[in-house]
């Protein structure tokens, strides 16, 4: 059994022409930062890509703030313990 992505129920409306180029480039850049290729974008639904972008942003934030979070955890444990 081969997995096939479900086609979107309704295509996204087109962006205004003055925004489409900048938004498309930014969207592609963000997807590439997550490790997605153009082929991936053609096979995944918009919702799946959006979920992957959110997971990537969450992970990047957690990595960037790890030291501060660890200090806060230790301070909270010292305060309550």
Order of alpha helices (4+ residues) and beta strands (2+ residues): alpha-alpha-alpha-alpha
